[in-house]
Amino acid sequence: MEQLVYVSTSRVMPDSATIEAILSASRRNNARDGLTGLLVTGGRRFLQVLEGPSEQLAAAYTRIRADERHFALVQLSRRPIVARSFADWSMGFEQGYATSLASVVEQLTERVADPDLKAQFRSFAEMHSQPA
Ligand SMILES: Cc1cc2nc3c(=O)[nH]c(=O)nc-3n(C[C@H](O)[C@H](O)[C@H](O)COP(=O)(O)O)c2cc1C
């Protein structure tokens, strides 16, 4: 099993219909493929963690990379894991700015034991804690 973390930039400020479309395709495909994860948006930026069997993960990331709704994907990490950080979510989601993105991300990642993964979320939240 592997876990992959990347950031990307949306072509346009994503509206709720776009987010819904991304999440419904993600949840359908990820449930089928045994993938779980979390998607966080902040302004035009996406941060996503995907975890699951290597082959299915690679196939999903190939589709995601080819998606023209976003660009400038930067893979922050890809590593073997023994346990999932987001086992309950075919794709969890949180949008920034409702209250404080930092506190939302803190709550969402409460159960994440891995300090490196936590630090990646925290720095993303800090970078995007102002409305774009
Ligand atoms: C930011 C972002 C995250 C995405 N995450 C996933 C995902 O976790 N799983 C997935 O299957 N597709 C994801 N997609 C959608 C894929 O790029 C692609 O549109 C989809 O997998 C196609 O599925 P379909 O052929 O079943 O319509 C994501 C797209 C974007 C822009």
The ligand as a MOL file (V3000), in Angstrom:
LIG
                    3D

  0  0  0     0  0            999 V3000
M  V30 BEGIN CTAB
M  V30 COUNTS 31 33 0 0 0
M  V30 BEGIN ATOM
M  V30 1 C -8.1950 18.1180 -7.6340 0
M  V30 2 C -8.7470 16.8670 -8.2450 0
M  V30 3 C -8.7890 15.7010 -7.4960 0
M  V30 4 C -9.2810 14.5200 -8.0270 0
M  V30 5 N -9.2970 13.3690 -7.2730 0
M  V30 6 C -9.7140 12.2180 -7.8120 0
M  V30 7 C -9.7020 11.0100 -7.0650 0
M  V30 8 O -9.3230 10.9670 -5.8920 0
M  V30 9 N -10.1250 9.8760 -7.6830 0
M  V30 10 C -10.5720 9.8580 -8.9610 0
M  V30 11 O -10.9380 8.8040 -9.4660 0
M  V30 12 N -10.6270 11.0010 -9.6850 0
M  V30 13 C -10.2160 12.1610 -9.1400 0
M  V30 14 N -10.2830 13.3180 -9.8860 0
M  V30 15 C -10.9820 13.2770 -11.1890 0
M  V30 16 C -10.1090 12.7250 -12.2830 0
M  V30 17 O -9.2360 13.7200 -12.7460 0
M  V30 18 C -10.9860 12.2300 -13.4430 0
M  V30 19 O -11.8040 13.2670 -13.9000 0
M  V30 20 C -11.8650 11.0600 -13.0330 0
M  V30 21 O -11.1150 10.0880 -12.3510 0
M  V30 22 C -12.5220 10.4400 -14.2660 0
M  V30 23 O -13.3980 9.4620 -13.8180 0
M  V30 24 P -14.5680 8.8820 -14.7490 0
M  V30 25 O -13.8570 8.3660 -15.9710 0
M  V30 26 O -15.1670 7.8140 -13.9020 0
M  V30 27 O -15.4900 10.0250 -15.0110 0
M  V30 28 C -9.7700 14.5110 -9.3620 0
M  V30 29 C -9.7230 15.6900 -10.1160 0
M  V30 30 C -9.2240 16.8500 -9.5710 0
M  V30 31 C -9.2100 18.1000 -10.4070 0
M  V30 END ATOM
M  V30 BEGIN BOND
M  V30 1 1 1 2
M  V30 2 1 2 3
M  V30 3 2 2 30
M  V30 4 2 3 4
M  V30 5 1 4 5
M  V30 6 1 4 28
M  V30 7 2 5 6
M  V30 8 1 6 7
M  V30 9 1 6 13
M  V30 10 2 7 8
M  V30 11 1 7 9
M  V30 12 1 9 10
M  V30 13 2 10 11
M  V30 14 1 10 12
M  V30 15 2 12 13
M  V30 16 1 13 14
M  V30 17 1 14 15
M  V30 18 1 14 28
M  V30 19 1 15 16
M  V30 20 1 16 17
M  V30 21 1 16 18
M  V30 22 1 18 19
M  V30 23 1 18 20
M  V30 24 1 20 21
M  V30 25 1 20 22
M  V30 26 1 22 23
M  V30 27 1 23 24
M  V30 28 2 24 25
M  V30 29 1 24 26
M  V30 30 1 24 27
M  V30 31 2 28 29
M  V30 32 1 29 30
M  V30 33 1 30 31
M  V30 END BOND
M  V30 END CTAB
M  END
